Amino acid sequence: MERLAIQMTDYFDGLLKGKRFFFCDKDPLYTQKFKRILENSCIKVQQVPSPVCNPYAERFVKSIKDECLRNFVFLSEGMLRKAVSEYEIYYNTERPHQNLDNELISPKENEHYEELRLTREQNKGKVPYKWENGGSLLVKTGRFGGILNFYYRKAS
């Protein structure tokens, strides 16, 4: 675990680079030495009870496995890191979430935010996905070789 903490806090490509907090449960795997390594890198360790954080973490892990990781054979750690970082962007800015009424977690970080907002305002009260005469154009953007796709209507 200490080696993992050192890798996570690596100055150049550590997973926690630029982060201020590390949330974990009260598992005995997170030893005092592990916590000390993180705190020496100015990362505050917050231990929370498992029922509070597990549903969100488990949902993310299931989603990334089903939608991304099972589609590839990774030949290097760099490829895996690239896949995870691309999926993280997709998950937070492009993927609709049922728990949020099919909204995006961070819509303002999406590069197509303005068109999404305009389209939503134009179609307020209408049945979504129903084509009308002169309906708006459906646009698809792909991420990570077309495995992760984002669809939106272009504002008319």
N, C-alpha and C positions, 0 to 999 in steps of 0.2 A: 504493500500500500504506500510505503514511503517513496518508492521509485515512481509510482503512479502520480503522487503529489508533485514530485520534482518535474515530471513530464508535463503535467497540467499547468504548472506555473512557469514553464520555459518562456524566456523573454521574447524569442523570435516567433515561435509557432505553437505555443502552449494553448490548450483549450480554454484556459481562464485568462488569457491575455486581455487586458483592458477591463476585466470584471472586478467588481468590488465585493461581491457576496458569493458564498457557496452554501446552498441549502442542501441539507441531507437529513436522513432520519437518524434515529438513535441506535443504529446498528453498531455492534462492537468492532466492526472492521475499521471504522473511523477512529483510529487510535489518537492519543495525545500527540504523538510524534507527527502523524499525518496533519493534524490540525495546526501544530506549531509551524510546519513547513509552509502551509497556506497563509497563516497569519504573518510570517516573516516576509511574505510577498505582498503584504497589504491587502489580503483578501480575508474578510471577516467570515467565519464559519458560523452558520445558524443551524442548529439542530431543531427540527420540528417533529411533532408526533406523526407517525406514519399515515393515519387516516386522513390527515389534512392534505398531504401532497401526493400520495400514491395514485389517485384516480387520473390526475392530469398527466403524470409521468408515464403511467401504464398506457394511456390512450395514445400519447405521442410515440412511444416505443412500438406499439402495435401498428400504428399508421405508417411509420417509417419502414418497418419491416415489410408490410403488405404492399405498399405503394412504390417502394424504391429499392431497398436492399436485396430483396429476393429476385430481382430482375437482372442482377449482375454477378459476375465472378470477379472479385477484386484481386488484382495481381500485386498491388502495393498499398501501403498505408496512405500514401498521397491520394490515390484514387478513392479510397474509402472516405478520407477527409473531405475531398471535393464533393462527393455524393451527399454526405451529411450536411455540409454547408449549403449546397444548392437546395436540399430538401427543407432545411430550416427557413430559408428565404421563402420558398413556396408555401410552407405550412403557415407562416405568419402573415404573408401579404397577398397570397393568391388563392388559397384553399378555403372554400366555404365550410363553416362548422355548424352542424345541426344544433348544438347546444346554444349557439348565438343566433338562432333563427336564420341559418344559412348566410350569415354575414362573415366578413373577414375579420381576423384578429386585429390587424394593423392596416386598415385600408389606405390611410394617408401615405404609407410608405410604398404603396403600389405605384408603379410608373404610369399606369392608366387611370389613376384615381379621379382625375377631373372628368374624363369621359364616363366613368362608372357613376359619378355623382349626377351628371347631366342626364344620363339615360334613366336613372332611377327617378329623377324629378319629372321627366317627360312621361314615364309610364306609371306614375303613381295612380293607384286604383284600378289599373288594368290587369288582366290575367297575364302573368309572366310567360314568356316563351310562345305566345300566340302570335303568329305572323298576320299582319294586316297589309292592306295594299300600300306599297311603298314602305314596308317595314324596315327597320334599321338593320344594318349589316352585322352579322355575327363574325367576330374576329377571334382567332385562336393564336395564342402565343405558347411556344414550347420551351421547356427548360430541361437541361440534362439529356440532350439527344432525343427529345420528344417523349420521354417516359412520363414527365410531369407536365400537364397541359393546363392552361388557364383560358377560359372562354369568357368573352364579354361582348356586349352590343355596343357598336359604335354610335355615338350620339348623332342624330340626324339634323 
